[in-house]
Amino acid sequence: MAEAIDDHLVERVRSLSAPVGSVGSIDGDGASAYVAMLLELLEAQVQARHLDFAARWLQQQGEGFYTIGSAGHEANAAVGLLTRVDDPALLHYRSGGFYAARAARNAREHPEAATTPVRDVLLGLSAAADDPISGGRHKVFGHPALHIVPQTSTIASHLPRAVGLAYALDNLGDLPAKRVWPQDAIVVCSLGDASVNHSTAQGAFNAAAYLHHRGLAVPLLLVVEDNGLGISTRTPEGWVVATLGRRAGLEYVAAESPRPDRLLVDVSRAVDLVREQRRPVVLHLSTVRYLGHAGTDVELGYRSAAEIHRDYDRDPLLATATYLVETGVLTPGQVLDRYERARAAVMHEAASVLGTRRLDSRRAVVRPVHDPEPRPAPPRTEVHVEAGEPLTLAQSINTALGHVLEERPHAIVFGEDVAVKGGVYGVTRGLRKRFGGRRVFDALLDEQTILGTALGSALMGVLPIPEIQYLAYLHNAEDQLRGEAASLAFFSDGQYRNPMVVRIAGLAYQQGFGGHFHNDSSLAVLRDVPGLVLCVPSHPADAALLLRECVELAEVEGRVCVVVEPIALYHSRDLHEPGDGLWTAPYDVTGAARGPRAHGDGADLLVVTFGNGVPRSLRAVRAAGVDATVLDLRWLSPLPADELAAYAAGFGAVLVVDETRRSGGVGEGIVATLVDRGYDGRLARVAGADSYVPLGPASRLVLVTEEEIAQAARGLVVV
């Protein structure tokens, strides 16, 4: 199908006039290198344009599944040319020109690692199993050889990671981890003008400026590709420069013209500022959007035909072609010859991917998430920690963190109040003094930035252990785990991973300190993230085991692990009577970390629970006079289904005690697992109310009480 912008470009180039004599010619020192760059720019832009046409052709054949294109944004090829191949890049979905330019530069500088950019993109468009980056899971711009970290069609969610990576490049680069990028590398991150308004983008802009204000290096090039539209919503004229042009801590460079002589100068200035001054820079790249938002978008529903046609004269390919003709580098015929040769090459390759092999089983699709290939763990120093006196849950976690930091010098601990104060509950107390302010540090009050720092530093080979101060504070940033951390292995076919262990203080039952922000049990959002590992230590004997197992999973399998620590149990010492010390344990990492842990050996009832439910159930069944075993699941995602079913098979009755909410709570998953595995005994569940936790004594009205547990236990064993 012919595209109007295609016809317009061909007609306009054909009408160009070659210069007379030496008018406009390029000469002087460096002329040959400059001409070579101009021709590379043209080739990258043309390649990107024809790939957009091919995407629509593949869709018409029923063989293409993605049509968000780069047409009109090809000025971003200049960024691909003027940054280095080893500058890590996180690109949004209109970065075809950048991808083509970087691939060409890589082939020229590193022929042994040359890629096949046209075929790579076409395989992504057709969801081919041979797509070299996602393996047929999504169309993304990414490739390890090009140092392009794949991003999906997100709204600025990759910006916190970009800030974190830029911070890590200069401030954590000398930790004894495997360095991926050179010391003078910069981070390139592109986004659209509409995404500038998203809170995630605003938080990232603020974080980058904040770090620069503190005198820390943040070598980050933020490329805002401004086409004036967010699908059908217009960006007010002048808004991008108004909101970013005078922002403290961010240098602003405008690239308003697509003419190569101006474009290359503006982009070069922005890149040099970042590389030389190690500071965040906004490159405001003026672009135009052709072919609508995507193949299904009908622009005439919100734009006039005259307006659309006027935009054709803003074509960056036309600007490049005109400049090349005006300076005598190429004739109009030579430009069109290159354009048509690119068309033929792209369409030939497009035809070759028809009928391509695609993922053909559920197991194949989920493999990077659920069956990652183990990798060698980074070197570590073996450290022995004496058992010593019995510890509380908080003390055990503190000791385990110190243990990890000592044996793994590439590990870092950070979050709000974790360093100088030692955490709101003292869990990280003393760690900054022992390991220094570069490895244990306080973050600004923004959960998106905290997780973004973890995401970026993980790419550097650092092991991040961030803390989210309260579970309720995670919810404004949870997409950093769902859409960024856990998805990276999926959309890169396991070639990129996010090894990290996120610690979150959470759950309810705090005495004298209530309210829903500090008593939150919303674990459903974490259990819903594919591939994320979630555990809840309830007893001090388990805390170090579970934390260290998460560290191993992160290091060896690249897992995103979350440890939710029950606040109410941090400083508990006793279980039944004051002074019994049953909720303390010496530090010990020799036990079994996988699977659940059984407390007691009662035969009449199995109580399945976790977190605060463990001590409450132990007290409740004792008060009820029920001979019971209390099974602490410890691992909530994935649930230890085999072990759970095996335990349950030995009991005629099972009581599920779930401190999360009745709807969407963990208990639903436990019951479903038992039913799926054929458990046919008596089964009951007690759970929290579908409510936020109120302040004060009223909290007892919505939380699971020991009286409820006891009553349910008696009801199950009395036949």
C-alpha positions, 0 to 999 in steps of 0.5 A, spaced: 500 500 500 502 506 497 503 511 503 502 519 502 509 521 505 513 516 501 510 519 494 511 526 497 518 525 499 520 522 492 517 527 488 520 533 492 527 529 492 526 529 484 524 536 484 531 538 487 536 542 483 544 540 484 548 546 486 552 550 480 559 550 481 562 550 488 556 553 491 555 550 498 560 544 497 563 541 503 571 542 504 576 543 509 579 539 514 575 533 516 570 534 510 571 527 508 569 524 515 563 529 515 561 527 509 561 519 511 557 521 517 552 525 513 551 518 508 551 514 514 545 519 517 541 518 511 542 510 510 540 510 517 534 514 516 532 511 510 532 504 513 528 506 519 523 509 514 522 503 510 522 498 516 515 502 518 512 501 511 514 494 511 511 493 518 504 495 515 505 490 509 507 485 514 500 486 518 496 486 511 499 479 510 497 477 517 504 476 519 506 483 522 503 484 529 506 491 531 505 498 527 508 503 532 513 506 527 519 511 527 516 515 521 518 523 522 522 521 528 528 519 524 532 525 527 534 521 532 539 517 528 543 523 529 544 521 537 545 514 534 551 516 530 554 521 535 554 517 542 558 511 542 556 503 541 558 502 549 554 508 551 548 504 554 541 506 551 534 505 553 529 507 548 522 508 547 518 505 541 520 511 535 527 510 536 528 506 529 533 511 526 537 511 533 537 503 532 539 503 525 545 508 526 548 505 532 548 498 528 551 501 523 556 504 527 557 498 531 558 494 524 564 499 522 567 499 529 566 492 531 565 488 525 566 481 529 560 483 533 556 486 527 548 485 527 543 485 522 538 490 524 533 490 518 532 483 519 532 484 527 527 489 527 523 485 522 523 479 526 521 483 532 515 485 528 513 478 526 513 476 533 518 471 531 522 466 535 528 467 532 528 475 534 535 476 537 532 480 543 525 478 545 525 471 542 518 473 539 515 476 546 514 483 544 517 488 539 522 492 542 529 496 540 534 492 544 541 488 543 546 486 547 552 487 542 549 494 541 548 496 548 541 497 548 537 495 554 530 493 551 524 497 553 516 495 552 511 500 550 511 504 557 510 511 559 516 513 561 517 507 566 524 506 564 526 513 566 528 511 573 532 506 571 536 510 567 537 515 572 539 509 577 544 507 571 547 513 570 548 514 578 551 507 578 556 508 572 560 514 576 558 512 583 558 505 584 563 503 578 569 501 582 565 496 586 568 489 585 563 487 580 563 486 573 564 492 569 559 492 563 561 499 561 567 504 561 568 509 566 567 515 561 560 512 558 554 516 558 546 513 559 542 515 553 534 515 554 529 517 550 522 519 551 516 522 547 513 529 549 507 527 552 511 522 557 514 528 559 508 529 563 507 523 567 509 523 574 514 517 573 518 522 568 517 528 573 520 524 578 526 522 574 527 529 572 527 531 579 532 525 581 537 527 576 537 534 578 537 532 585 543 528 585 547 533 580 545 538 586 548 534 591 555 534 587 554 527 584 555 525 577 549 523 573 552 522 566 545 522 563 542 524 556 535 525 556 532 525 549 525 528 549 522 527 542 517 532 541 512 531 535 507 535 539 502 529 540 500 524 545 496 519 540 490 524 539 492 529 545 496 535 543 502 538 547 501 545 548 506 549 543 512 551 548 510 546 553 516 542 553 521 548 553 517 551 559 517 545 563 524 543 562 528 549 559 529 552 566 529 546 570 534 547 576 540 541 575 538 540 568 542 543 562 537 544 556 539 543 549 534 544 543 535 541 536 529 545 533 532 543 525 532 536 522 537 539 517 544 535 518 548 541 519 544 544 525 542 537 527 549 534 528 551 540 532 546 541 537 546 533 538 554 533 539 553 539 544 548 535 548 552 529 548 559 532 549 556 536 555 554 529 558 560 526 557 565 531 559 561 534 565 558 528 567 551 531 568 544 530 566 542 534 560 535 534 556 536 534 548 529 537 546 529 534 539 523 537 534 520 531 530 514 530 526 509 524 526 507 520 520 503 514 519 499 516 525 500 513 532 500 506 530 497 502 524 490 502 527 490 510 528 485 514 524 489 521 524 483 524 520 479 523 526 482 529 530 487 532 525 485 536 518 487 533 512 491 540 510 495 540 517 497 533 516 499 534 509 503 541 511 507 536 516 510 533 510 515 538 508 518 537 515 520 530 514 527 529 516 529 525 511 527 530 506 531 535 510 537 530 510 536 529 502 536 537 501 542 538 504 546 533 501 544 535 494 545 543 496 552 541 498 553 537 492 554 530 496 549 527 492 545 528 486 537 527 487 538 521 483 543 518 487 539 520 493 533 516 490 537 510 488 539 509 495 532 510 497 529 505 493 535 500 494 533 500 501 526 499 500 528 493 495 533 490 501 528 491 506 522 488 502 526 482 500 528 481 507 520 482 509 518 477 504 523 472 507 520 472 514 513 470 512 511 464 515 517 465 520 517 460 526 514 463 533 513 460 540 509 454 540 508 452 547 506 456 554 513 453 557 517 456 551 513 463 552 514 463 560 521 460 560 525 466 561 521 468 567 520 461 571 526 457 568 532 462 568 538 459 566 543 459 572 549 464 571 556 464 575 555 468 582 560 474 582 566 472 587 565 473 594 569 472 601 567 467 605 565 470 612 563 466 618 558 469 623 558 466 630 551 464 633 552 468 639 546 470 643 538 469 641 536 475 636 530 478 635 527 478 628 530 485 627 537 483 629 537 477 625 535 481 619 541 486 621 546 481 622 544 477 615 545 484 612 552 485 615 553 478 613 551 479 606 555 486 605 561 483 608 562 477 603 559 480 597 563 487 596 559 489 590 552 489 594 549 495 597 543 497 601 539 503 601 533 507 602 529 512 606 532 513 613 536 506 612 543 509 613 544 515 618 538 513 622 539 506 621 532 505 619 525 507 622 525 500 626 533 500 627 533 494 622 539 497 618 543 500 625 550 500 624 551 498 617 553 505 614 558 505 620 561 498 618 561 499 610 561 506 609 556 511 606 557 509 598 555 502 600 549 504 605 546 510 603 540 514 604 535 515 598 531 521 597 523 520 599 521 517 592 520 510 592 520 510 584 527 513 584 529 508 590 527 502 585 530 505 579 536 506 583 536 498 584 534 497 577 540 501 574 545 499 579 543 491 577 545 492 570 552 494 572 553 488 576 552 491 583 547 487 588 542 492 590 538 491 596 533 497 597 528 498 602 521 500 602 520 503 608 512 501 608 508 496 604 503 502 603 509 506 600 510 501 595 504 502 591 505 509 588 512 505 585 509 498 584 510 498 576 518 499 577 517 492 579 511 489 575 513 493 568 520 494 569 524 489 573 520 483 572 519 484 565 526 485 563 528 478 563 521 476 559 522 481 553 530 480 553 529 472 552 533 472 559 539 476 556 538 482 561 536 481 568 535 485 574 538 481 580 535 485 586 533 483 593 527 489 595 526 489 603 519 492 605 517 493 612 509 491 612 503 487 614 499 489 620 498 488 628 503 494 630 501 496 637 500 503 639 501 505 632 496 504 627 493 507 620 493 504 614 499 507 611 503 503 617 499 497 617 498 494 610 497 487 608 496 488 600 501 483 598 496 481 592 500 486 587 506 482 589 504 475 588 501 478 581 508 479 578 510 474 573 517 471 576 517 475 582 519 471 588 516 473 595 517 471 602 515 473 609 520 471 614 516 470 621 521 467 626 528 469 627 530 462 625 528 464 618 530 471 617 537 470 615 536 463 611 530 467 607 534 473 606 540 469 604 536 465 599 533 471 596 541 473 595 543 467 592 536 467 587 538 474 585 545 473 584 545 466 580 538 466 577 537 474 576 531 474 580 527 480 582 526 478 590 522 481 595 522 480 602 516 483 606 518 483 614 512 483 619 513 490 623 509 487 629 514 481 629 521 485 629 522 486 636 518 480 639 521 476 644 516 471 647 510 467 644 506 464 650 508 468 656 513 474 658 520 471 658 519 465 654 524 467 649 520 463 644 520 468 638 528 469 638 533 464 635 541 464 635 544 467 628 544 460 624 544 460 616 545 452 616 538 450 615 533 449 610 531 455 606 526 452 601 519 450 602 515 451 609 517 450 616 512 446 621 511 448 628 509 443 632 507 436 631 500 436 632 496 430 628 488 433 628 489 439 624 494 443 620 494 450 620 497 453 614 499 461 615 505 466 614 507 472 617 504 474 623 499 469 623 504 464 625 505 466 632 498 468 633 496 461 630 500 457 635 497 461 641 490 460 638 491 453 637 494 452 644 488 456 647 483 452 644 486 445 646 487 443 639 492 438 637 495 442 631 501 443 627 502 450 624 505 450 617 509 457 616 509 457 608 515 462 608 514 463 601 508 466 598 510 467 590 511 462 588 507 458 593 511 451 595 505 447 592 508 441 592 510 441 600 503 444 601 500 438 598 504 433 601 503 436 608 496 437 607 495 430 605 497 427 612 491 431 615 483 430 615 482 438 616 486 444 614 485 451 617 488 457 612 489 463 617 490 469 612 492 476 615 491 479 608 484 481 605 479 476 604 478 478 597 485 477 593 488 475 599 494 470 599 489 465 602 485 464 596 491 462 593 492 457 598 485 454 598 486 454 590 492 450 591 489 445 595 483 444 591 487 443 585 492 438 588 486 434 590 485 435 597 479 432 600 479 433 607 475 439 611 477 445 609 476 452 612 479 459 612 479 465 616 482 472 613 482 479 614 476 484 612 476 487 605 478 494 608 483 499 610 486 498 617 483 504 621 487 507 627 487 505 634 483 499 637 478 499 631 483 495 627 481 489 631 475 489 627 478 488 621 484 484 622 484 476 624 484 475 631 486 469 635 479 468 638 477 467 630 483 462 629 481 458 635 474 458 634 475 456 627 480 450 629 475 448 634 470 447 629 474 443 624 476 438 629 469 437 632 466 432 627 
